[in-house]
Amino acid sequence: MLLQQLVNGLTLGAVYTLIALSFSLVMGILGVLNLAIAELFMLGGYFGFAAILAKLPLPVALLAGMAGAALVAAVIERVGYQPFRDAPVVTPMLSTLGFSIILQNVATNIWGSDPLQLPDEVFGARFTLGPVSASAMQLTIVGATVVLVALLAFVVQRTALGRALRAVAENRDVARLLGVSAGPLTLLAFMLSGALAGAAGVLIGLHYAAITPYIGVEIGLKAIAVMVVGGTGRIWGALIAGPLIGVAEVMTTAYGGSQIRDFVVYGLMIVILLLRPQGLLGGARTEQGPRV
Amino acid sequence: MLEIRNLHVSYGAISAVRGVDLDIAVGEIVALVGANGAGKTTVARAIAGLLPYQGEIRYAGRLLKPNSAERNLRLGVALVPEGRGILSSMTVGENLLMGLYTRIDRDQAAADLADVQSRFPILAERRDTMASLLSGGEQQMLAIARALLSKPKLLLLDEPSLGLAPKMTDFVFEMVLRLRDEGLTVLLVEQKARQALKIAGRAYLMETGRVLTSGPARELLEDHVLANAFLGAGASKA
């Protein structure tokens, strides 16, 4: 029972990790909380569903969700962030909140407010190992998350593009002195962030075999909690905090009841804010400088 | 190589640089000296393209645009900023690779990286160390090495001796002379005016956003009234 809950928690945590990485990528580089990410997650789910319903294979659905969400993220960056980049940080944040509401509204008008369901037979297979059983979809979620995080880590840590992103995150003036144009990299950061959120949307949509225009709100807020627990803007903090929150949530539901689930998740976030506001991977409390 | 005419830079309502004219010829070391707050750093940052400004800055006959640091670097103007500008979340090796960011000549860039590492062996030894763990002198070496990797023709050094021990300061100034001998043009912004004037060919003395006087560095050093008033006691005895 405990092992089974652990598997379920890790599956949920994998999705939280992807969305939290999506938040952290923009937060780490620009210091801005993109509140539209929750809706990019939702839209990614719808784009992925459209591909699955068109009988396209899962990798194509995943790519469709990522590409679609990345394109919408690009629009948000151009219209909702760039014009306000020199304004107080709350201004672009409010702008992305506006986008979030608009995107939810658009989704409701296109797909309706009722859940869009997938046929039961999609990814119905289950695998059992001793007392633990996992669906093909659960394994796909964890596998896809591992691959996407590894890809992101490779890009950020090992490529010239990643170094440039980290340079902009740490010191925009120094990055400019080294020839890095912050504008295109900002757009790229938004698009990468959108792609991660879109992937998470496809995976969670397939996991529940249903999606609604409102699915982004709750999971998006949980992802923000994951980001805070991991360390705001520390993109790798989500790798620890995502599974931690996912397992905590599932265990709480299993052993304490769903009525206290959110109390535990957001309580953990508040405890971290009180005792270690820099997050689990945030370094010393007084540390200045790099965020990524 | 560089001509500045009637440069004005403001931070909001505060006018930091007021009508500065400055010239640098190819292969020169020009010192820009003056007290803290005189506007020296602002001039260097304006040339590098980090600031909006009014007036004209021409480099190699080409009019530079304000606030266009990325373009200026590609044209050959590199700034080692005050405080060194080390990317502390990266290793020494990654900082050096950032110096190659604009390079498209991969083979030559790799050769230049090897050359810089032989010039600064400590950086090669500590390639995998986080840059934040280097000493002040090593960080300054890293900042200069990184700037050199972009293949600049004009190197702007802003307070390269800041926070360094005297021995390391001497090392940095000797290196500036070597770079000049290799054909690089240098604008040296320094508060340690005496030492800067010793290695510079010409100098500009700034006060409260204006150029107070300029001329051959040796003459400024030997002007007793000027040296005692602006370059610190004993400057003229150097």
Interface residues (C-beta under 8 A of the other chain):
Chain A: A160 R163 A164 R166 A167 A169 E170 N171 D173 V174 R176 L177 L178 G179 V180 S181 G289 P290 V292
Chain B: A48 G49 L50 A69 E70 L73 R74 A78 L79 P81 G85 L87 S88 S89 M90 E94 L97 M98 G99 Y101 T102 R146 S150
